[in-house]
Amino acid sequence: MTDGSGGVPAEQQDRLWIKDIKREDRVRGDYLVKGKRMGLTKKGEPFLSLTLADRSGEIEAKVWERAEALSVGFSEGDILTVEGFAGSYRDQIQVTLSNLAVSQDETDPALFWEASL
C-alpha cells in the first residue's frame, strides 16, 4: 500500500528507524526483540535489558519500572510496540521504555530483516 510518496508504503514513512534514533528522541513503534535479559540494580531492584532491532540496526533498551511483570508477556523473537525516551549511556544511545506490549498490528516482516537502506 502506497500513498503517492514515491512508492514507499505508508507504514514505513512515519517509522522511526533505529539508525535514526538520537539522544532525547521520543521513541514509539514496533521493533523486534533480539535479546532479553533480566538483571538487578545495585540496590537489588529488577530491571529488563532488551536488544531491539529493525532492518536498519539494533539498539539497547531498558525497563526500570514493572520489569518482572512486563517480562512475562513476551519472548525473544516477538514484535513489540514500545514507547520510551532515548538517552545516552557510556556514549551509546539507549532507550528507556515506559511502555511495551506484543504488537497487535499486522506488520510487514521486511521491516525487521537486516538490509542496507
N, C-alpha and C positions, 0 to 999 in steps of 0.2 A: 504494500500500500504506500503510495507516494502522494505528495500534496503539491507537486509542481515545483519543488525546490531542487531541481537537477537530479531527480530520481532517488533521492535519499529517503528511506522510509521514515514516516512520522515519528516512530518510537526512537529513532536514532538522532533526530535533530535536537531535541532538548536534553539529551542524555549528557550527564557529566561523566566523561571518561576518566578512568583512574589516572592516566598520564597527565590529565589537565587539572587535577586537584592541587590547589595551592593552600598554603597556610591561611587560616581564617575563613576558608570557604565553608558554606553550609552544604552538607552532602546529603542528598536524597536520591534514592534509586535502587535498582535491582543489581545485585552482584553475586557472583559465585563464591561459595565458601571453599577455599582450597586448603585451609588449615584451621584447626580449632584446638585450643588448649586452655584448661583451667589452671589458674595459679593463685598464689596467696601474696597479698601485700606484706610489707614489713610489719604491719600491725595485725597480720593474720586474717585479714578480710579477703574473701574470694573475689577474683576478677576473671574475666574471659578475654583471651587473646585470640584474635582471628586474622587470617590472611584472606583478604577479599580480592577478587580478580574479575576482570573483563578482558576483552581481546586486546586492550591497549597495555595491560600490565597488571601488577599486583600492588597492594598496599596493606600495611598493618592497621588493625583496628582494635580498640579496647572497649570493654563493657565493664564499668566500675559499679554500677547500681543494679541490683537484682540479677547478678551474673549467674548464680546457680539456677534460679527459676527460668531464666531465658535459655540457658544452655540445653535444657532437656527437650526443647521444642524443635531442634533442628540438628542436622548432621553435616559432616564434610560432604561436599558434592551437591548440597541443596542451593537453590537460588533464594537469597534473602532480599526483602525490601527493607532498606535501612534508612535511618535518619541520624545525623550526627554533625560534628563540627571538626574541621581539620586543624590540627596544630602541628607543632614541631617538637620532636623528642630526639636528642642526640643527632641533630642536623638531618633528620629524616621526617618526612611528612607522615603523620599518624592521625587516624580518625578516632575520636571518642564518640561512641554510639550512645544515643539517648533512647533509641527505639529500634526494634528489629522484629521481623516476623517472616515466616516462609512465604514467598511470593505466591499470590493467588492469581496473578496475571499469566496469560499465555505469552511467554517471552521467546523471541527468536534465539535459538541456541547459538547462532553465529555471533551473537553479541559477546559470548564468553569464550569462543575459540581464539587462541592466540594467533595474531596476524599482524603484519605491519600495516599501519594506517597511512 
